[in-house]
């Protein structure tokens, strides 16, 4: 149903300056804004849900987030983009993911991940020694290479959410 013509008809009844479209599922459904013709003149917010259904597994994909934001900002069709948001359905987990997403929006996607991680570790733990950095690099090479989390215990696929 939500083809470009249907979207345009739906949005046409509200003046452009009286509506803000929240495009929130770009981690799972990338490219919605392009397929929707950047929401027909309405201002819009780009973002990610990250943990649908209130699940709180430890996961994320830092490379995806950086590259996705970089591509969005480089695309000339983003002209009515007004902001960036994160819309989690569950909280109290993955603070590093949310911190990184907000830093991408605030500072831009230019800072290399290793430098950002060291800055984050110093801010969170007061230091970034070799042991701490090694542990976080192991996390980055494993659970933080997952863009969208779908396995559940009843599918007989263990995930990091069982560990915390």
SETI-757932 format. One line per 5 residues: number of its first residue (from 1); their letters; for each residue x, y, z of N, C-alpha, C, O. Coordinates in Angstrom, 3 decimals. Example, Ala and Ser with C-alpha at 12.3 -4.5 7.8 and 13.67 -1.06 7.14 Angstrom:
REM SETI-757932
1> AS> 13.190/-5.690/7.800/12.300/-4.500/7.800/13.200/-3.300/7.800/14.236/-3.319/8.465; 12.850/-2.250/7.080/13.670/-1.060/7.140/12.900/0.030/7.870/13.409/1.138/8.039
//
This chain:
REM SETI-757932
1> XXXXX> 0.813/-1.201/0.000/0.000/0.000/0.000/0.851/1.257/0.000/0.530/2.211/-0.709; 1.925/1.285/0.774/2.696/2.524/0.911/3.664/2.713/-0.248/4.884/2.692/-0.082; 3.087/2.896/-1.411/3.845/3.248/-2.606/4.001/4.772/-2.633/3.274/5.472/-1.929; 4.933/5.294/-3.428/5.154/6.751/-3.436/3.884/7.580/-3.651/3.731/8.634/-3.034; 2.981/7.126/-4.507/1.752/7.886/-4.753/0.857/7.908/-3.511/0.271/8.942/-3.188
6> XXXXX> 0.753/6.793/-2.828/-0.068/6.734/-1.614/0.537/7.597/-0.514/-0.188/8.269/0.220; 1.852/7.582/-0.399/2.524/8.418/0.603/2.289/9.887/0.302/1.962/10.663/1.200; 2.451/10.272/-0.952/2.236/11.671/-1.344/0.807/12.109/-1.044/0.591/13.212/-0.543; -0.171/11.257/-1.346/-1.568/11.593/-1.068/-1.813/11.733/0.429/-2.503/12.657/0.860; -1.260/10.836/1.213/-1.428/10.873/2.667/-0.823/12.147/3.259/-1.440/12.801/4.100
11> XXXXX> 0.380/12.493/2.819/1.075/13.655/3.370/0.555/14.982/2.825/0.768/16.022/3.447; -0.110/14.969/1.700/-0.509/16.217/1.037/-1.530/17.027/1.821/-1.656/18.230/1.592; -2.242/16.422/2.714/-3.315/17.115/3.434/-2.813/17.947/4.615/-3.584/18.686/5.226; -1.538/17.831/4.933/-0.964/18.604/6.041/0.073/19.564/5.461/0.929/19.140/4.686; 0.014/20.851/5.822/1.014/21.792/5.308/2.436/21.360/5.684/2.668/20.796/6.754
16> XXXXX> 3.369/21.634/4.790/4.756/21.207/4.999/5.328/21.684/6.325/6.092/20.960/6.964; 4.972/22.887/6.746/5.543/23.430/7.984/4.813/22.955/9.242/5.143/23.390/10.345; 3.828/22.069/9.091/3.060/21.574/10.238/3.251/20.085/10.483/2.531/19.487/11.283; 4.230/19.480/9.790/4.444/18.041/9.946/5.933/17.741/9.993/6.740/18.360/9.300; 6.268/16.777/10.830/7.628/16.255/10.917/7.527/14.735/10.815/6.915/14.094/11.670
21> XXXXX> 8.121/14.162/9.778/8.077/12.718/9.549/9.239/12.068/10.284/10.380/12.512/10.160; 8.958/11.022/11.047/9.996/10.263/11.737/10.267/8.990/10.948/9.436/8.081/10.911; 11.423/8.933/10.324/11.848/7.762/9.549/12.758/6.949/10.459/13.970/7.163/10.477; 12.183/6.021/11.210/12.908/5.451/12.346/13.511/4.072/12.131/14.286/3.628/12.977; 13.207/3.385/11.071/13.642/1.990/10.976/14.787/1.733/10.025/14.825/0.672/9.402
26> XXXXX> 15.706/2.642/9.885/16.741/2.525/8.860/17.780/1.451/9.122/18.522/1.085/8.211; 17.852/0.944/10.325/18.761/-0.171/10.591/18.194/-1.475/10.038/18.948/-2.360/9.633; 16.892/-1.593/10.021/16.253/-2.811/9.512/15.680/-2.632/8.109/15.675/-3.570/7.313; 15.207/-1.449/7.812/14.592/-1.154/6.518/15.290/0.039/5.871/14.705/1.118/5.779; 16.519/-0.138/5.428/17.257/1.001/4.864/16.641/1.484/3.551/16.058/0.709/2.792
31> XXXXX> 16.785/2.772/3.310/16.344/3.347/2.044/14.896/3.763/1.979/14.415/4.138/0.910; 14.178/3.707/3.098/12.771/4.113/3.090/12.631/5.551/2.618/11.733/5.869/1.838; 13.504/6.408/3.084/13.399/7.824/2.721/13.560/8.034/1.220/12.886/8.885/0.640; 14.441/7.272/0.588/14.610/7.406/-0.867/13.388/6.872/-1.609/12.891/7.507/-2.539; 12.913/5.709/-1.193/11.740/5.119/-1.836/10.499/5.982/-1.625/9.551/5.910/-2.407
36> XXXXX> 10.505/6.789/-0.581/9.371/7.658/-0.264/9.564/9.062/-0.808/8.858/9.989/-0.414; 10.510/9.217/-1.705/10.815/10.511/-2.321/11.050/11.584/-1.267/10.565/12.711/-1.375; 11.807/11.200/-0.248/12.178/12.095/0.855/10.974/12.834/1.431/11.060/13.997/1.828; 9.846/12.118/1.463/8.646/12.538/2.190/8.004/13.818/1.656/7.457/14.621/2.411; 8.085/13.984/0.354/7.294/14.991/-0.372/7.287/16.380/0.249/6.220/16.950/0.480
41> XXXXX> 8.433/16.913/0.514/8.545/18.287/0.979/8.404/18.485/2.472/8.582/19.600/2.962; 8.090/17.435/3.208/7.977/17.553/4.664/9.366/17.458/5.294/10.255/16.793/4.762; 9.538/18.123/6.419/10.767/17.938/7.188/10.741/16.534/7.780/9.679/15.981/8.062; 11.935/15.970/7.961/11.975/14.599/8.467/13.209/14.354/9.303/14.238/15.014/9.162; 13.064/13.375/10.180/14.121/12.919/11.086/14.529/11.519/10.642/13.678/10.675/10.361
46> XXXXX> 15.825/11.282/10.581/16.366/9.984/10.190/16.848/9.270/11.439/17.466/9.891/12.305; 16.576/7.973/11.548/17.058/7.286/12.737/16.906/5.784/12.693/16.558/5.185/11.675; 17.188/5.201/13.856/17.196/3.754/14.028/16.382/3.380/15.262/16.377/4.108/16.255; 15.699/2.248/15.194/15.021/1.706/16.373/16.023/0.924/17.215/16.026/1.046/18.440; 16.833/0.159/16.607/17.923/-0.626/17.181/17.471/-1.846/17.958/18.053/-2.914/17.766
51> XXXXX> 16.482/-1.762/18.816/16.078/-2.964/19.561/14.557/-3.069/19.601/13.905/-2.643/20.554; 14.030/-3.633/18.563/12.586/-3.809/18.448/12.054/-4.709/19.559/12.728/-5.636/20.008; 10.841/-4.417/19.987/10.160/-5.268/20.944/10.695/-5.192/22.358/10.345/-6.025/23.194; 11.533/-4.212/22.642/12.059/-4.071/23.989/13.134/-5.068/24.347/13.537/-5.152/25.507; 13.607/-5.825/23.374/14.695/-6.765/23.673/15.983/-5.981/23.887/16.181/-4.925/23.287
56> XXXXX> 16.843/-6.492/24.730/18.062/-5.772/25.078/19.333/-6.568/24.841/20.214/-6.565/25.701; 19.464/-7.245/23.720/20.724/-7.955/23.488/21.859/-6.971/23.237/21.633/-5.829/22.835; 23.053/-7.422/23.476/24.241/-6.608/23.235/24.642/-6.820/21.783/25.131/-7.889/21.417; 24.434/-5.806/20.963/24.778/-5.893/19.545/24.768/-4.497/18.934/24.340/-3.528/19.562; 25.234/-4.418/17.731/25.271/-3.191/16.948/26.261/-3.373/15.818/26.959/-4.385/15.752
61> XXXXX> 26.323/-2.401/14.932/27.270/-2.458/13.815/27.799/-1.055/13.565/27.215/-0.283/12.805; 28.902/-0.740/14.207/29.458/0.608/14.145/29.823/1.018/12.725/29.615/2.168/12.340; 30.364/0.092/11.946/30.718/0.411/10.558/29.475/0.746/9.744/29.481/1.691/8.955; 28.411/-0.026/9.933/27.162/0.260/9.223/26.652/1.649/9.577/26.310/2.424/8.684; 26.594/1.977/10.873/26.063/3.280/11.277/26.877/4.413/10.659/26.315/5.362/10.113
66> XXXXX> 28.194/4.311/10.748/29.060/5.362/10.194/28.850/5.504/8.689/28.642/6.610/8.190; 28.903/4.390/7.970/28.770/4.432/6.513/27.377/4.886/6.085/27.232/5.593/5.088; 26.363/4.484/6.830/24.991/4.857/6.509/24.783/6.363/6.665/24.205/7.006/5.789; 25.251/6.921/7.770/25.115/8.363/7.990/25.927/9.141/6.957/25.473/10.163/6.443; 27.114/8.657/6.661/27.958/9.320/5.659/27.250/9.349/4.299/27.231/10.386/3.636
71> XXXXX> 26.674/8.231/3.884/25.963/8.167/2.602/24.728/9.063/2.606/24.439/9.728/1.611; 24.002/9.082/3.715/22.825/9.939/3.831/23.197/11.401/3.637/22.566/12.106/2.850; 24.217/11.856/4.349/24.596/13.262/4.279/25.174/13.648/2.925/25.093/14.811/2.529; 25.751/12.697/2.214/26.321/12.973/0.893/25.266/12.976/-0.212/25.525/13.472/-1.309; 24.094/12.436/0.059/23.058/12.322/-0.961/22.285/13.638/-1.084/21.755/14.126/-0.086
76> XXXXX> 22.210/14.221/-2.277/21.514/15.503/-2.427/20.005/15.420/-2.186/19.367/16.458/-2.013; 19.422/14.235/-2.170/17.983/14.097/-1.946/17.589/14.260/-0.475/16.405/14.182/-0.146; 18.547/14.482/0.400/18.217/14.602/1.827/17.853/16.037/2.215/17.905/16.379/3.397; 17.493/16.866/1.269/17.375/18.304/1.487/16.436/18.739/2.604/16.690/19.783/3.207; 15.390/18.024/2.916/14.475/18.420/4.003/14.770/17.674/5.305/13.996/17.746/6.260
81> XXXXX> 15.891/16.963/5.333/16.330/16.291/6.560/16.553/17.344/7.635/17.285/18.312/7.428; 15.918/17.148/8.781/15.962/18.134/9.850/16.760/17.661/11.048/17.285/18.480/11.803; 16.860/16.359/11.233/17.548/15.864/12.411/17.781/14.370/12.358/17.516/13.699/11.361; 18.280/13.886/13.459/18.645/12.488/13.603/18.133/12.003/14.945/18.154/12.746/15.926; 17.674/10.758/14.996/17.179/10.235/16.253/17.452/8.760/16.427/17.716/8.037/15.467
86> XXXXX> 17.384/8.334/17.663/17.465/6.924/18.019/16.192/6.637/18.811/15.848/7.374/19.735; 15.504/5.573/18.446/14.182/5.287/18.981/14.124/3.889/19.587/13.368/3.052/19.094; 14.887/3.608/20.629/14.912/2.254/21.184/13.584/1.901/21.850/12.935/2.744/22.470; 13.202/0.647/21.705/12.012/0.146/22.382/12.364/-0.507/23.715/11.474/-0.945/24.444; 13.626/-0.573/24.030/14.111/-1.077/25.307/15.328/-0.264/25.702/16.068/0.210/24.840
91> XXXXX> 15.538/-0.102/26.981/16.650/0.726/27.454/17.561/-0.068/28.376/17.344/-1.256/28.612; 18.570/0.595/28.887/19.511/0.061/29.878/20.461/-0.976/29.314/20.939/-1.847/30.040; 20.730/-0.889/28.054/21.753/-1.738/27.451/22.347/-0.993/26.269/21.743/-0.057/25.744; 23.513/-1.407/25.861/24.133/-0.872/24.655/24.391/0.627/24.687/24.213/1.307/23.676; 24.800/1.139/25.811/25.065/2.575/25.880/26.130/3.000/24.883/26.097/4.130/24.397
96> XXXXX> 27.071/2.121/24.569/28.109/2.466/23.602/27.502/2.696/22.218/27.962/3.575/21.489; 26.486/1.931/21.847/25.840/2.120/20.547/25.154/3.477/20.501/25.312/4.216/19.529; 24.398/3.812/21.533/23.675/5.083/21.534/24.644/6.262/21.588/24.440/7.270/20.911; 25.677/6.136/22.376/26.694/7.189/22.437/27.321/7.404/21.059/27.517/8.541/20.630; 27.630/6.316/20.378/28.238/6.417/19.048/27.263/7.031/18.040/27.648/7.903/17.260
101> XXXXX> 26.015/6.586/18.050/25.035/7.137/17.118/24.860/8.636/17.320/24.816/9.394/16.351; 24.761/9.064/18.570/24.600/10.496/18.814/25.863/11.275/18.459/25.771/12.425/18.030; 27.028/10.678/18.627/28.245/11.385/18.230/28.327/11.508/16.712/28.850/12.501/16.207; 27.820/10.519/15.974/27.782/10.637/14.515/26.906/11.813/14.097/27.254/12.570/13.191; 25.774/11.955/14.764/24.877/13.057/14.434/25.468/14.402/14.852/25.323/15.392/14.136
106> XXXXX> 26.123/14.442/15.986/26.631/15.698/16.527/27.949/16.113/15.880/28.134/17.278/15.527; 28.860/15.162/15.728/30.207/15.472/15.247/30.421/15.122/13.781/31.386/15.584/13.172; 29.547/14.321/13.211/29.720/13.860/11.835/30.437/12.523/11.799/31.041/12.107/12.788; 30.370/11.851/10.658/30.917/10.494/10.561/32.400/10.428/10.230/32.875/9.381/9.790; 33.147/11.506/10.424/34.541/11.528/9.997/35.558/10.921/10.936/36.630/10.515/10.488
111> XXXXX> 35.263/10.842/12.226/36.265/10.345/13.169/36.418/8.833/13.048/35.422/8.112/13.097; 37.640/8.342/12.892/37.853/6.892/12.809/37.411/6.180/14.089/37.571/6.701/15.192; 36.858/4.988/13.920/36.340/4.206/15.036/37.362/3.988/16.143/37.008/4.188/17.305; 38.610/3.591/15.870/39.549/3.341/16.977/39.763/4.568/17.874/39.842/4.432/19.095; 39.857/5.741/17.288/40.021/6.961/18.089/38.753/7.270/18.882/38.823/7.682/20.040
116> XXXXX> 37.594/7.068/18.251/36.350/7.312/18.970/36.233/6.367/20.164/35.848/6.789/21.255; 36.564/5.095/19.963/36.472/4.111/21.038/37.396/4.475/22.193/36.990/4.379/23.352; 38.608/4.883/21.912/39.528/5.278/22.988/38.978/6.467/23.764/39.071/6.500/24.991; 38.412/7.434/23.072/37.819/8.596/23.746/36.638/8.166/24.621/36.484/8.650/25.742; 35.811/7.263/24.109/34.670/6.753/24.864/35.127/6.018/26.122/34.576/6.227/27.203
121> XXXXX> 36.133/5.160/25.980/36.633/4.395/27.129/37.199/5.312/28.202/36.974/5.088/29.392; 37.928/6.336/27.796/38.464/7.291/28.783/37.334/8.021/29.497/37.395/8.229/30.709; 36.311/8.407/28.758/35.185/9.116/29.366/34.388/8.205/30.297/33.948/8.643/31.360; 34.202/6.966/29.918/33.378/6.046/30.716/34.125/5.438/31.893/33.577/5.341/32.991; 35.378/5.023/31.673/36.122/4.285/32.694/37.286/5.061/33.299/37.911/4.597/34.253
126> XXXXX> 37.578/6.232/32.754/38.668/7.036/33.289/40.025/6.694/32.707/41.012/7.363/33.013; 40.097/5.674/31.883/41.357/5.289/31.239/41.034/4.397/30.045/39.900/3.948/29.877; 42.038/4.151/29.230/41.878/3.263/28.073/43.157/2.457/27.922/43.849/2.555/26.909; 43.466/1.657/28.943/44.712/0.880/28.894/44.587/-0.286/27.915/43.513/-0.534/27.366; 45.680/-0.990/27.706/45.750/-2.046/26.692/44.753/-3.175/26.958/44.141/-3.686/26.020
131> XXXXX> 44.579/-3.571/28.217/43.662/-4.672/28.538/42.213/-4.285/28.234/41.461/-5.070/27.657; 41.837/-3.087/28.623/40.477/-2.617/28.364/40.238/-2.467/26.863/39.194/-2.870/26.351; 41.192/-1.896/26.178/41.070/-1.737/24.735/40.980/-3.094/24.035/40.209/-3.254/23.089; 41.755/-4.056/24.491/41.717/-5.402/23.916/40.346/-6.053/24.115/39.824/-6.693/23.202; 39.769/-5.892/25.292/38.441/-6.455/25.557/37.391/-5.830/24.639/36.548/-6.534/24.083
136> XXXXX> 37.446/-4.524/24.483/36.485/-3.851/23.617/36.713/-4.176/22.150/35.757/-4.223/21.375; 37.938/-4.397/21.763/38.203/-4.812/20.382/37.618/-6.197/20.116/37.133/-6.463/19.017; 37.661/-7.078/21.115/37.039/-8.406/20.975/35.520/-8.273/20.841/34.908/-8.967/20.029; 34.914/-7.392/21.628/33.476/-7.147/21.496/33.152/-6.570/20.121/32.178/-6.967/19.480; 33.980/-5.633/19.684/33.765/-5.011/18.377/33.862/-6.038/17.251/33.133/-5.942/16.264
141> XXXXX> 34.734/-6.997/17.385/34.920/-8.018/16.345/33.856/-9.112/16.395/33.826/-9.980/15.523; 32.991/-9.083/17.394/31.998/-10.150/17.532/30.586/-9.568/17.598/29.956/-9.378/16.557; 30.084/-9.285/18.777/28.695/-8.849/18.921/28.427/-7.502/18.266/27.294/-7.219/17.876; 29.450/-6.673/18.140/29.244/-5.371/17.511/29.548/-5.397/16.018/30.027/-4.416/15.448; 29.263/-6.531/15.402/29.279/-6.682/13.940/27.915/-7.194/13.481/27.792/-7.803/12.418
146> XXXXX> 26.905/-6.941/14.292/25.550/-7.411/14.018/24.635/-6.207/13.898/24.396/-5.507/14.882; 24.119/-5.959/12.700/23.273/-4.786/12.494/21.883/-4.973/13.075/21.369/-4.083/13.753; 21.273/-6.114/12.817/19.918/-6.332/13.305/19.855/-7.669/14.017/20.249/-8.694/13.459; 19.370/-7.663/15.227/19.336/-8.860/16.057/18.011/-9.563/15.866/16.958/-8.972/16.105; 18.042/-10.833/15.432/16.795/-11.570/15.293/16.764/-12.897/16.023/15.672/-13.338/16.379
151> XXXXX> 17.896/-13.580/16.277/17.801/-14.887/16.937/17.184/-14.796/18.332/17.404/-13.837/19.072; 16.433/-15.788/18.653/15.845/-15.914/19.985/16.140/-17.318/20.489/16.438/-18.207/19.691; 16.063/-17.529/21.767/16.421/-18.821/22.341/15.578/-19.957/21.780/16.070/-21.078/21.653; 14.308/-19.692/21.437/13.460/-20.761/20.939/13.822/-21.169/19.504/13.327/-22.179/19.004; 14.667/-20.402/18.856/15.180/-20.784/17.541/16.457/-21.604/17.661/17.092/-21.914/16.653
156> XXXXX> 16.836/-21.956/18.878/18.045/-22.713/19.173/19.312/-22.006/18.701/20.289/-22.654/18.324; 19.290/-20.699/18.725/20.477/-19.928/18.383/20.817/-19.062/19.589/20.099/-18.109/19.892; 21.878/-19.379/20.258/22.275/-18.596/21.427/22.760/-17.235/20.982/23.363/-17.093/19.918; 22.499/-16.257/21.785/22.952/-14.906/21.484/23.515/-14.254/22.719/23.418/-14.796/23.820; 24.101/-13.096/22.539/24.727/-12.390/23.650/23.716/-12.000/24.721/24.088/-11.815/25.880
161> XXXX> 22.446/-11.873/24.352/21.459/-11.483/25.353/21.315/-12.531/26.452/20.820/-12.218/27.535; 21.739/-13.764/26.196/21.681/-14.802/27.227/22.788/-14.641/28.259/22.731/-15.244/29.331; 23.780/-13.842/27.946/24.933/-13.699/28.824/24.782/-12.574/29.833/25.539/-12.525/30.802; 23.836/-11.675/29.641/23.756/-10.491/30.495/22.428/-10.407/31.202/22.192/-9.468/31.963
//
